[in-house]
Amino acid sequence: MQTILGAGGDISTLLAKELTHYTDKIRLVARKPQKVNNSDELVAADLLDATEVARAVSGSEVVYLTVGLKYDSRVWAAQWPQIMKNVIDACIRYHAKLVFFDNVYSYAKIDVKDMTENCAINPATRKGRVRAQVVNMLDDAQKSRGLIALIARCADFYGPESKNGILNTLVLNNVAKGKKANWLADVDKVHSFTYTPDAAKATAILGNTPSAYGQVWHLPTSAERLNGRDLIKMAGGVKNGKADFLLLPSWMLGFAGLFDRTIKELIEMQYQYEQDYFFNSEKFCHAFGFTPTSYKIGIQHVLEGKNLSPQ
């Protein structure tokens, strides 16, 4: 049995499909889970409830923690440590391996320009400190409690039908509607984006590779160093339109944040758009002979409504 905690999201839905290459026993866990594959087992559970998490994990060989919480640092601080504690305890109790799908918020600001698995955990934001806290909880459990786990770390992502992909939200959704794209801070800075089908395929590979455990892995991401202007132009070219965009500087986000909490939460993350943001995934690509999807192909698939699995 392989179990996904936090089913129904952009990554977890694709992950459920990829896991069929390894097992016919897949359990999807969420407050209101829905089947992805016909044979999926559905378990309704609140990950904040230790008893319900234990019930969801029972009988699992591999557990994937892919839950996405509301984009609010207050919610993260209150809920992420409790969720991680519940999941770690359950995995240890039932001898399940844990795959934690993580982001890059815990890295130091200075390292964003060239992120590798060796970057120090030294966050400078509220949300980053929460991510660092749960990573440290996982590391401690591996060292002192016998937990077998790995971290699959992802850059900002995009992909077909992605509801939460930042490139979808800022650029691709607008371009598809013939509207101006949006961008944050500096449109001439490099910014990496992980293609969701690549991320899901790679996460499944890692979860089913015994030697991958005990390590941090950057999920496969194109090594092309494209900036915001390049990506907007590429998207416009697919739709035979102009590469028009609206720049959203910090002061504009600050004003809009007075009325919208999600926008307010973006302000502390602006450092990721004020400098180059390059996500290095050479470790995974070399280890597994994986070629990430190019931005040209990925953007084309999104704008043409395709949902093709990577090769």
Phi and psi in degrees as GROMACS dihedral restraints (atoms count N, CA, C in turn):
[ dihedral_restraints ]
;  ai    aj    ak    al  type     phi  dphi    fc
    3     4     5     6     1  -118.3    20    10
    4     5     6     7     1   130.6    20    10
    6     7     8     9     1  -120.0    20    10
    7     8     9    10     1   134.3    20    10
    9    10    11    12     1  -108.1    20    10
   10    11    12    13     1   116.9    20    10
   12    13    14    15     1   -94.0    20    10
   13    14    15    16     1   117.8    20    10
   15    16    17    18     1    99.0    20    10
   16    17    18    19     1    42.0    20    10
   18    19    20    21     1   -69.6    20    10
   19    20    21    22     1   156.0    20    10
   21    22    23    24     1   100.6    20    10
   22    23    24    25     1    -1.4    20    10
   24    25    26    27     1   -92.5    20    10
   25    26    27    28     1  -179.3    20    10
   27    28    29    30     1   -58.0    20    10
   28    29    30    31     1   -43.1    20    10
   30    31    32    33     1   -85.3    20    10
   31    32    33    34     1   -44.5    20    10
   33    34    35    36     1   -65.0    20    10
   34    35    36    37     1   -32.2    20    10
   36    37    38    39     1   -66.2    20    10
   37    38    39    40     1   -43.8    20    10
   39    40    41    42     1   -68.7    20    10
   40    41    42    43     1   -36.2    20    10
   42    43    44    45     1   -61.7    20    10
   43    44    45    46     1   -41.3    20    10
   45    46    47    48     1   -58.5    20    10
   46    47    48    49     1   -37.5    20    10
   48    49    50    51     1   -69.2    20    10
   49    50    51    52     1   -41.5    20    10
   51    52    53    54     1   -66.7    20    10
   52    53    54    55     1   -32.5    20    10
   54    55    56    57     1   -67.5    20    10
   55    56    57    58     1   -17.3    20    10
   57    58    59    60     1   -65.1    20    10
   58    59    60    61     1   -15.6    20    10
   60    61    62    63     1   -76.2    20    10
   61    62    63    64     1   -11.7    20    10
   63    64    65    66     1  -119.7    20    10
   64    65    66    67     1   -24.3    20    10
   66    67    68    69     1  -157.3    20    10
   67    68    69    70     1   154.8    20    10
   69    70    71    72     1  -105.5    20    10
   70    71    72    73     1    10.0    20    10
   72    73    74    75     1  -118.3    20    10
   73    74    75    76     1    98.1    20    10
   75    76    77    78     1  -124.4    20    10
   76    77    78    79     1   129.1    20    10
   78    79    80    81     1  -113.2    20    10
   79    80    81    82     1   127.8    20    10
   81    82    83    84     1  -108.1    20    10
   82    83    84    85     1   125.3    20    10
   84    85    86    87     1  -121.1    20    10
   85    86    87    88     1   126.8    20    10
   87    88    89    90     1  -165.0    20    10
   88    89    90    91     1   176.3    20    10
   90    91    92    93     1   -62.8    20    10
   91    92    93    94     1   -41.6    20    10
   93    94    95    96     1  -136.1    20    10
   94    95    96    97     1    75.0    20    10
   96    97    98    99     1   -69.7    20    10
   97    98    99   100     1   149.9    20    10
   99   100   101   102     1  -130.5    20    10
  100   101   102   103     1   145.8    20    10
  102   103   104   105     1   -65.9    20    10
  103   104   105   106     1   142.2    20    10
  105   106   107   108     1  -105.0    20    10
  106   107   108   109     1   -46.5    20    10
  108   109   110   111     1  -108.4    20    10
  109   110   111   112     1   151.1    20    10
  111   112   113   114     1   -58.9    20    10
  112   113   114   115     1   -31.7    20    10
  114   115   116   117     1   -90.6    20    10
  115   116   117   118     1     2.0    20    10
  117   118   119   120     1   -60.5    20    10
  118   119   120   121     1   140.5    20    10
  120   121   122   123     1   -93.6    20    10
  121   122   123   124     1   132.2    20    10
  123   124   125   126     1  -107.2    20    10
  124   125   126   127     1   133.0    20    10
  126   127   128   129     1  -131.2    20    10
  127   128   129   130     1   120.1    20    10
  129   130   131   132     1   -84.5    20    10
  130   131   132   133     1   125.7    20    10
  132   133   134   135     1  -156.1    20    10
  133   134   135   136     1   150.8    20    10
  135   136   137   138     1  -100.8    20    10
  136   137   138   139     1   116.5    20    10
  138   139   140   141     1   -69.6    20    10
  139   140   141   142     1    -9.0    20    10
  141   142   143   144     1   -82.8    20    10
  142   143   144   145     1    -9.2    20    10
  144   145   146   147     1  -102.9    20    10
  145   146   147   148     1   112.3    20    10
  147   148   149   150     1   -59.9    20    10
  148   149   150   151     1   -38.2    20    10
  150   151   152   153     1   -65.0    20    10
  151   152   153   154     1   -42.3    20    10
  153   154   155   156     1   -69.3    20    10
  154   155   156   157     1   -36.0    20    10
  156   157   158   159     1   -65.6    20    10
  157   158   159   160     1   -43.2    20    10
  159   160   161   162     1   -60.4    20    10
  160   161   162   163     1   -42.2    20    10
  162   163   164   165     1   -63.9    20    10
  163   164   165   166     1   -38.8    20    10
  165   166   167   168     1   -70.0    20    10
  166   167   168   169     1   -33.2    20    10
  168   169   170   171     1   -84.7    20    10
  169   170   171   172     1   -26.6    20    10
  171   172   173   174     1   -49.6    20    10
  172   173   174   175     1   128.3    20    10
  174   175   176   177     1    86.1    20    10
  175   176   177   178     1     1.6    20    10
  177   178   179   180     1   -87.3    20    10
  178   179   180   181     1   142.6    20    10
  180   181   182   183     1   -90.4    20    10
  181   182   183   184     1   -41.7    20    10
  183   184   185   186     1  -131.6    20    10
  184   185   186   187     1   136.0    20    10
  186   187   188   189     1  -120.5    20    10
  187   188   189   190     1   130.9    20    10
  189   190   191   192     1  -109.7    20    10
  190   191   192   193     1   119.3    20    10
  192   193   194   195     1   -97.2    20    10
  193   194   195   196     1   102.5    20    10
  195   196   197   198     1  -122.8    20    10
  196   197   198   199     1    17.5    20    10
  198   199   200   201     1   -62.0    20    10
  199   200   201   202     1   143.7    20    10
  201   202   203   204     1  -119.7    20    10
  202   203   204   205     1   120.8    20    10
  204   205   206   207     1   -92.7    20    10
  205   206   207   208     1   164.0    20    10
  207   208   209   210     1   -52.9    20    10
  208   209   210   211     1   139.5    20    10
  210   211   212   213     1   -76.4    20    10
  211   212   213   214     1    75.2    20    10
  213   214   215   216     1  -148.9    20    10
  214   215   216   217     1   118.2    20    10
  216   217   218   219     1   -59.8    20    10
  217   218   219   220     1   -29.4    20    10
  219   220   221   222     1   -67.6    20    10
  220   221   222   223     1   -41.2    20    10
  222   223   224   225     1   -66.5    20    10
  223   224   225   226     1   -43.3    20    10
  225   226   227   228     1   -59.4    20    10
  226   227   228   229     1   -47.3    20    10
  228   229   230   231     1   -63.3    20    10
  229   230   231   232     1   -35.0    20    10
  231   232   233   234     1   -80.7    20    10
  232   233   234   235     1   -33.2    20    10
  234   235   236   237     1  -109.0    20    10
  235   236   237   238     1   -34.8    20    10
  237   238   239   240     1   -60.6    20    10
  238   239   240   241     1   -47.3    20    10
  240   241   242   243     1   -60.4    20    10
  241   242   243   244     1   -38.3    20    10
  243   244   245   246     1   -67.6    20    10
  244   245   246   247     1   -41.8    20    10
  246   247   248   249     1   -62.0    20    10
  247   248   249   250     1   -47.0    20    10
  249   250   251   252     1   -63.0    20    10
  250   251   252   253     1   -40.9    20    10
  252   253   254   255     1   -60.3    20    10
  253   254   255   256     1   -46.4    20    10
  255   256   257   258     1   -62.0    20    10
  256   257   258   259     1   -42.3    20    10
  258   259   260   261     1   -69.7    20    10
  259   260   261   262     1   -44.6    20    10
  261   262   263   264     1   -59.7    20    10
  262   263   264   265     1   -48.1    20    10
  264   265   266   267     1   -59.0    20    10
  265   266   267   268     1   -43.3    20    10
  267   268   269   270     1   -68.0    20    10
  268   269   270   271     1   -41.3    20    10
  270   271   272   273     1   -64.9    20    10
  271   272   273   274     1   -40.2    20    10
  273   274   275   276     1   -66.1    20    10
  274   275   276   277     1   -43.6    20    10
  276   277   278   279     1   -59.7    20    10
  277   278   279   280     1   -40.9    20    10
  279   280   281   282     1  -106.1    20    10
  280   281   282   283     1    12.7    20    10
  282   283   284   285     1    56.8    20    10
  283   284   285   286     1    42.5    20    10
  285   286   287   288     1   -99.9    20    10
  286   287   288   289     1   142.4    20    10
  288   289   290   291     1   -78.2    20    10
  289   290   291   292     1   148.0    20    10
  291   292   293   294     1  -118.9    20    10
  292   293   294   295     1   129.0    20    10
  294   295   296   297     1  -112.6    20    10
  295   296   297   298     1   114.8    20    10
  297   298   299   300     1  -100.9    20    10
  298   299   300   301     1   117.9    20    10
  300   301   302   303     1   -85.7    20    10
  301   302   303   304     1   111.6    20    10
  303   304   305   306     1  -118.3    20    10
  304   305   306   307     1   167.1    20    10
  306   307   308   309     1  -112.9    20    10
  307   308   309   310     1  -168.9    20    10
  309   310   311   312     1  -104.6    20    10
  310   311   312   313     1    11.4    20    10
  312   313   314   315     1   -63.1    20    10
  313   314   315   316     1   -23.3    20    10
  315   316   317   318     1   -80.9    20    10
  316   317   318   319     1    -9.4    20    10
  318   319   320   321     1   -74.4    20    10
  319   320   321   322     1   152.8    20    10
  321   322   323   324     1   -66.8    20    10
  322   323   324   325     1   150.5    20    10
  324   325   326   327     1   -55.1    20    10
  325   326   327   328     1   -41.6    20    10
  327   328   329   330     1   -66.3    20    10
  328   329   330   331     1   -23.0    20    10
  330   331   332   333     1   -87.4    20    10
  331   332   333   334     1    -7.4    20    10
  333   334   335   336     1   -61.2    20    10
  334   335   336   337     1   -27.5    20    10
  336   337   338   339     1   -69.7    20    10
  337   338   339   340     1   -18.2    20    10
  339   340   341   342     1  -158.4    20    10
  340   341   342   343     1    83.1    20    10
  342   343   344   345     1   -84.8    20    10
  343   344   345   346     1   126.7    20    10
  345   346   347   348     1  -129.4    20    10
  346   347   348   349     1   172.3    20    10
  348   349   350   351     1   -65.3    20    10
  349   350   351   352     1   -14.7    20    10
  351   352   353   354     1   -90.5    20    10
  352   353   354   355     1    -1.5    20    10
  354   355   356   357     1   -63.2    20    10
  355   356   357   358     1   144.0    20    10
  357   358   359   360     1   -71.4    20    10
  358   359   360   361     1   149.0    20    10
  360   361   362   363     1   -85.2    20    10
  361   362   363   364     1   104.9    20    10
  363   364   365   366     1  -154.2    20    10
  364   365   366   367     1    68.8    20    10
  366   367   368   369     1   -73.3    20    10
  367   368   369   370     1   155.7    20    10
  369   370   371   372     1  -123.0    20    10
  370   371   372   373     1    10.7    20    10
  372   373   374   375     1  -127.0    20    10
  373   374   375   376     1   164.3    20    10
  375   376   377   378     1   -63.0    20    10
  376   377   378   379     1   -47.9    20    10
  378   379   380   381     1   -66.8    20    10
  379   380   381   382     1   -34.9    20    10
  381   382   383   384     1   -64.8    20    10
  382   383   384   385     1   -38.1    20    10
  384   385   386   387     1   -66.4    20    10
  385   386   387   388     1   -34.4    20    10
  387   388   389   390     1   -67.0    20    10
  388   389   390   391     1   -43.9    20    10
  390   391   392   393     1   -62.1    20    10
  391   392   393   394     1   -39.6    20    10
  393   394   395   396     1   -63.5    20    10
  394   395   396   397     1   -39.1    20    10
  396   397   398   399     1   -60.3    20    10
  397   398   399   400     1   -46.0    20    10
  399   400   401   402     1   -73.8    20    10
  400   401   402   403     1   -30.8    20    10
  402   403   404   405     1   -64.6    20    10
  403   404   405   406     1   -41.5    20    10
  405   406   407   408     1   -65.2    20    10
  406   407   408   409     1   -35.8    20    10
  408   409   410   411     1   -62.0    20    10
  409   410   411   412     1   -43.3    20    10
  411   412   413   414     1   -65.6    20    10
  412   413   414   415     1   -44.6    20    10
  414   415   416   417     1   -61.1    20    10
  415   416   417   418     1   -43.7    20    10
  417   418   419   420     1   -62.6    20    10
  418   419   420   421     1   -39.1    20    10
  420   421   422   423     1   -67.9    20    10
  421   422   423   424     1   -31.7    20    10
  423   424   425   426     1   -69.7    20    10
  424   425   426   427     1   -39.1    20    10
  426   427   428   429     1   -76.4    20    10
  427   428   429   430     1   -37.6    20    10
  429   430   431   432     1  -115.5    20    10
  430   431   432   433     1   -12.5    20    10
  432   433   434   435     1  -124.6    20    10
  433   434   435   436     1     3.2    20    10
  435   436   437   438     1    81.5    20    10
  436   437   438   439     1    12.2    20    10
  438   439   440   441     1   -65.7    20    10
  439   440   441   442     1   136.7    20    10
  441   442   443   444     1  -104.3    20    10
  442   443   444   445     1   117.2    20    10
  444   445   446   447     1  -151.0    20    10
  445   446   447   448     1   165.4    20    10
  447   448   449   450     1  -145.8    20    10
  448   449   450   451     1   160.7    20    10
  450   451   452   453     1  -114.4    20    10
  451   452   453   454     1   123.6    20    10
  453   454   455   456     1  -104.4    20    10
  454   455   456   457     1   107.1    20    10
  456   457   458   459     1  -102.7    20    10
  457   458   459   460     1   136.7    20    10
  459   460   461   462     1  -123.5    20    10
  460   461   462   463     1   144.1    20    10
  462   463   464   465     1   -77.5    20    10
  463   464   465   466     1  -178.5    20    10
  465   466   467   468     1   -50.3    20    10
  466   467   468   469     1   142.1    20    10
  468   469   470   471     1  -123.3    20    10
  469   470   471   472     1   169.1    20    10
  471   472   473   474     1  -154.0    20    10
  472   473   474   475     1   162.3    20    10
  474   475   476   477     1   169.3    20    10
  475   476   477   478     1   171.4    20    10
  477   478   479   480     1   -58.2    20    10
  478   479   480   481     1   131.2    20    10
  480   481   482   483     1    60.6    20    10
  481   482   483   484     1    21.6    20    10
  483   484   485   486     1   -76.6    20    10
  484   485   486   487     1   121.7    20    10
  486   487   488   489     1   -83.3    20    10
  487   488   489   490     1   -27.9    20    10
  489   490   491   492     1  -113.3    20    10
  490   491   492   493     1     1.7    20    10
  492   493   494   495     1   -65.0    20    10
  493   494   495   496     1   126.9    20    10
  495   496   497   498     1   -67.8    20    10
  496   497   498   499     1   -35.1    20    10
  498   499   500   501     1   -68.9    20    10
  499   500   501   502     1   -35.7    20    10
  501   502   503   504     1   -60.5    20    10
  502   503   504   505     1   -48.0    20    10
  504   505   506   507     1   -67.1    20    10
  505   506   507   508     1   -44.4    20    10
  507   508   509   510     1   -77.1    20    10
  508   509   510   511     1   -40.4    20    10
  510   511   512   513     1  -120.3    20    10
  511   512   513   514     1   -60.3    20    10
  513   514   515   516     1   -67.6    20    10
  514   515   516   517     1   -39.7    20    10
  516   517   518   519     1   -62.7    20    10
  517   518   519   520     1   -39.8    20    10
  519   520   521   522     1   -70.1    20    10
  520   521   522   523     1   -44.1    20    10
  522   523   524   525     1   -60.0    20    10
  523   524   525   526     1   -39.7    20    10
  525   526   527   528     1   -61.6    20    10
  526   527   528   529     1   -26.6    20    10
  528   529   530   531     1   -97.2    20    10
  529   530   531   532     1     5.3    20    10
  531   532   533   534     1    75.4    20    10
  532   533   534   535     1    21.0    20    10
  534   535   536   537     1  -104.0    20    10
  535   536   537   538     1   169.1    20    10
  537   538   539   540     1   -68.0    20    10
  538   539   540   541     1   141.9    20    10
  540   541   542   543     1   -75.2    20    10
  541   542   543   544     1   162.0    20    10
  543   544   545   546     1  -114.6    20    10
  544   545   546   547     1   155.4    20    10
  546   547   548   549     1  -149.0    20    10
  547   548   549   550     1   156.8    20    10
  549   550   551   552     1  -106.0    20    10
  550   551   552   553     1   134.6    20    10
  552   553   554   555     1    66.7    20    10
  553   554   555   556     1   -78.8    20    10
  555   556   557   558     1  -137.9    20    10
  556   557   558   559     1   111.4    20    10
  558   559   560   561     1   -74.0    20    10
  559   560   561   562     1   -10.3    20    10
  561   562   563   564     1  -101.0    20    10
  562   563   564   565     1    10.5    20    10
  564   565   566   567     1   -95.0    20    10
  565   566   567   568     1   142.6    20    10
  567   568   569   570     1   -63.5    20    10
  568   569   570   571     1   140.6    20    10
  570   571   572   573     1  -146.4    20    10
  571   572   573   574     1   119.1    20    10
  573   574   575   576     1   -81.6    20    10
  574   575   576   577     1   146.1    20    10
  576   577   578   579     1  -137.1    20    10
  577   578   579   580     1   133.2    20    10
  579   580   581   582     1   -89.6    20    10
  580   581   582   583     1   133.2    20    10
  582   583   584   585     1   -80.3    20    10
  583   584   585   586     1   125.6    20    10
  585   586   587   588     1   -58.5    20    10
  586   587   588   589     1   -40.9    20    10
  588   589   590   591     1   -61.3    20    10
  589   590   591   592     1   -34.8    20    10
  591   592   593   594     1   -64.8    20    10
  592   593   594   595     1   -44.6    20    10
  594   595   596   597     1   -61.9    20    10
  595   596   597   598     1   -42.9    20    10
  597   598   599   600     1   -67.3    20    10
  598   599   600   601     1   -44.6    20    10
  600   601   602   603     1   -61.3    20    10
  601   602   603   604     1   -43.5    20    10
  603   604   605   606     1   -68.2    20    10
  604   605   606   607     1   -37.7    20    10
  606   607   608   609     1   -63.5    20    10
  607   608   609   610     1   -40.0    20    10
  609   610   611   612     1   -65.6    20    10
  610   611   612   613     1   -40.6    20    10
  612   613   614   615     1   -59.6    20    10
  613   614   615   616     1   -47.8    20    10
  615   616   617   618     1   -62.1    20    10
  616   617   618   619     1   -45.2    20    10
  618   619   620   621     1   -62.1    20    10
  619   620   621   622     1   -23.0    20    10
  621   622   623   624     1  -110.1    20    10
  622   623   624   625     1    20.0    20    10
  624   625   626   627     1  -119.7    20    10
  625   626   627   628     1   101.7    20    10
  627   628   629   630     1   -52.6    20    10
  628   629   630   631     1   -37.7    20    10
  630   631   632   633     1   -73.2    20    10
  631   632   633   634     1    -9.6    20    10
  633   634   635   636     1   -78.9    20    10
  634   635   636   637     1   -17.8    20    10
  636   637   638   639     1   -72.6    20    10
  637   638   639   640     1   155.5    20    10
  639   640   641   642     1    81.1    20    10
  640   641   642   643     1    12.6    20    10
  642   643   644   645     1  -134.1    20    10
  643   644   645   646     1   164.9    20    10
  645   646   647   648     1  -103.0    20    10
  646   647   648   649     1   135.2    20    10
  648   649   650   651     1  -128.4    20    10
  649   650   651   652     1   130.8    20    10
  651   652   653   654     1   -83.9    20    10
  652   653   654   655     1   126.2    20    10
  654   655   656   657     1   -70.7    20    10
  655   656   657   658     1   147.3    20    10
  657   658   659   660     1   -58.7    20    10
  658   659   660   661     1   127.0    20    10
  660   661   662   663     1  -140.8    20    10
  661   662   663   664     1   137.0    20    10
  663   664   665   666     1   -51.3    20    10
  664   665   666   667     1   136.2    20    10
  666   667   668   669     1   -84.0    20    10
  667   668   669   670     1     1.2    20    10
  669   670   671   672     1   -63.3    20    10
  670   671   672   673     1   133.8    20    10
  672   673   674   675     1   -98.4    20    10
  673   674   675   676     1    78.3    20    10
  675   676   677   678     1  -100.2    20    10
  676   677   678   679     1   143.0    20    10
  678   679   680   681     1   -97.6    20    10
  679   680   681   682     1   179.4    20    10
  681   682   683   684     1   -59.1    20    10
  682   683   684   685     1   -40.9    20    10
  684   685   686   687     1   -62.5    20    10
  685   686   687   688     1   -40.4    20    10
  687   688   689   690     1   -62.1    20    10
  688   689   690   691     1   -45.2    20    10
  690   691   692   693     1   -67.2    20    10
  691   692   693   694     1   -39.8    20    10
  693   694   695   696     1   -65.7    20    10
  694   695   696   697     1   -42.8    20    10
  696   697   698   699     1   -62.3    20    10
  697   698   699   700     1   -41.3    20    10
  699   700   701   702     1   -62.9    20    10
  700   701   702   703     1   -43.7    20    10
  702   703   704   705     1   -64.7    20    10
  703   704   705   706     1   -42.3    20    10
  705   706   707   708     1   -62.0    20    10
  706   707   708   709     1   -36.4    20    10
  708   709   710   711     1   -65.1    20    10
  709   710   711   712     1   -36.5    20    10
  711   712   713   714     1   -62.9    20    10
  712   713   714   715     1   -36.7    20    10
  714   715   716   717     1   -96.6    20    10
  715   716   717   718     1     9.2    20    10
  717   718   719   720     1    55.5    20    10
  718   719   720   721     1    38.1    20    10
  720   721   722   723     1  -120.4    20    10
  721   722   723   724     1  -178.5    20    10
  723   724   725   726     1   -83.4    20    10
  724   725   726   727     1   155.8    20    10
  726   727   728   729     1   -92.1    20    10
  727   728   729   730     1    55.7    20    10
  729   730   731   732     1   -82.5    20    10
  730   731   732   733     1   144.4    20    10
  732   733   734   735     1  -151.6    20    10
  733   734   735   736     1   160.0    20    10
  735   736   737   738     1  -114.9    20    10
  736   737   738   739     1   123.1    20    10
  738   739   740   741     1   -84.9    20    10
  739   740   741   742     1   134.3    20    10
  741   742   743   744     1  -110.7    20    10
  742   743   744   745     1    90.2    20    10
  744   745   746   747     1   -73.5    20    10
  745   746   747   748     1   170.1    20    10
  747   748   749   750     1   -59.8    20    10
  748   749   750   751     1   -39.2    20    10
  750   751   752   753     1   -64.9    20    10
  751   752   753   754     1   -33.3    20    10
  753   754   755   756     1   -69.7    20    10
  754   755   756   757     1   -41.5    20    10
  756   757   758   759     1   -63.5    20    10
  757   758   759   760     1   -38.2    20    10
  759   760   761   762     1   -61.1    20    10
  760   761   762   763     1   -42.1    20    10
  762   763   764   765     1   -67.5    20    10
  763   764   765   766     1   -46.9    20    10
  765   766   767   768     1   -65.1    20    10
  766   767   768   769     1   -30.2    20    10
  768   769   770   771     1   -66.9    20    10
  769   770   771   772     1   -16.4    20    10
  771   772   773   774     1   -65.4    20    10
  772   773   774   775     1   -22.4    20    10
  774   775   776   777     1  -115.9    20    10
  775   776   777   778     1   -11.6    20    10
  777   778   779   780     1  -139.5    20    10
  778   779   780   781     1   117.6    20    10
  780   781   782   783     1   -65.4    20    10
  781   782   783   784     1   -38.7    20    10
  783   784   785   786     1   -62.2    20    10
  784   785   786   787     1   -42.8    20    10
  786   787   788   789     1   -64.1    20    10
  787   788   789   790     1   -40.8    20    10
  789   790   791   792     1   -58.3    20    10
  790   791   792   793     1   -37.1    20    10
  792   793   794   795     1   -70.6    20    10
  793   794   795   796     1   -18.8    20    10
  795   796   797   798     1   -74.6    20    10
  796   797   798   799     1   -23.2    20    10
  798   799   800   801     1   -59.7    20    10
  799   800   801   802     1   -45.2    20    10
  801   802   803   804     1   -70.2    20    10
  802   803   804   805     1   -13.5    20    10
  804   805   806   807     1   -96.2    20    10
  805   806   807   808     1     4.4    20    10
  807   808   809   810     1   -60.5    20    10
  808   809   810   811     1   -24.9    20    10
  810   811   812   813     1   -58.2    20    10
  811   812   813   814     1   -23.4    20    10
  813   814   815   816     1   -73.5    20    10
  814   815   816   817     1   -14.2    20    10
  816   817   818   819     1  -114.3    20    10
  817   818   819   820     1    -7.0    20    10
  819   820   821   822     1   -89.9    20    10
  820   821   822   823     1    -7.4    20    10
  822   823   824   825     1  -143.1    20    10
  823   824   825   826     1   168.8    20    10
  825   826   827   828     1   -59.7    20    10
  826   827   828   829     1   142.9    20    10
  828   829   830   831     1  -131.2    20    10
  829   830   831   832     1    96.6    20    10
  831   832   833   834     1  -119.7    20    10
  832   833   834   835     1   127.4    20    10
  834   835   836   837     1  -107.8    20    10
  835   836   837   838     1   111.3    20    10
  837   838   839   840     1   -91.2    20    10
  838   839   840   841     1   119.0    20    10
  840   841   842   843     1  -117.8    20    10
  841   842   843   844     1    27.4    20    10
  843   844   845   846     1   -59.2    20    10
  844   845   846   847     1   -36.1    20    10
  846   847   848   849     1   -57.0    20    10
  847   848   849   850     1   -51.9    20    10
  849   850   851   852     1   -66.5    20    10
  850   851   852   853     1   -47.8    20    10
  852   853   854   855     1   -59.2    20    10
  853   854   855   856     1   -39.4    20    10
  855   856   857   858     1   -71.1    20    10
  856   857   858   859     1   -43.4    20    10
  858   859   860   861     1   -65.9    20    10
  859   860   861   862     1   -34.5    20    10
  861   862   863   864     1  -116.4    20    10
  862   863   864   865     1     8.2    20    10
  864   865   866   867     1    57.8    20    10
  865   866   867   868     1    42.6    20    10
  867   868   869   870     1  -104.1    20    10
  868   869   870   871     1   131.2    20    10
  870   871   872   873     1  -106.8    20    10
  871   872   873   874     1   112.8    20    10
  873   874   875   876     1   -63.4    20    10
  874   875   876   877     1   152.9    20    10
  876   877   878   879     1   -65.1    20    10
  877   878   879   880     1   133.9    20    10
  879   880   881   882     1   -70.5    20    10
  880   881   882   883     1   157.4    20    10
  882   883   884   885     1   -62.7    20    10
  883   884   885   886     1   -37.1    20    10
  885   886   887   888     1   -59.9    20    10
  886   887   888   889     1   -47.4    20    10
  888   889   890   891     1   -69.5    20    10
  889   890   891   892     1   -45.0    20    10
  891   892   893   894     1   -60.6    20    10
  892   893   894   895     1   -47.0    20    10
  894   895   896   897     1   -64.8    20    10
  895   896   897   898     1   -38.7    20    10
  897   898   899   900     1   -62.0    20    10
  898   899   900   901     1   -43.6    20    10
  900   901   902   903     1   -62.0    20    10
  901   902   903   904     1   -40.8    20    10
  903   904   905   906     1   -64.7    20    10
  904   905   906   907     1   -49.0    20    10
  906   907   908   909     1   -74.4    20    10
  907   908   909   910     1   -21.6    20    10
  909   910   911   912     1   -98.0    20    10
  910   911   912   913     1     5.5    20    10
  912   913   914   915     1    73.4    20    10
  913   914   915   916     1    22.8    20    10
  915   916   917   918     1   -91.1    20    10
  916   917   918   919     1   151.2    20    10
  918   919   920   921     1  -134.2    20    10
  919   920   921   922     1    71.9    20    10
  921   922   923   924     1   -95.7    20    10
  922   923   924   925     1   137.8    20    10
  924   925   926   927     1   -71.5    20    10
  925   926   927   928     1   144.9    20    10
  927   928   929   930     1   -68.4    20    10
  928   929   930   931     1   156.7    20    10
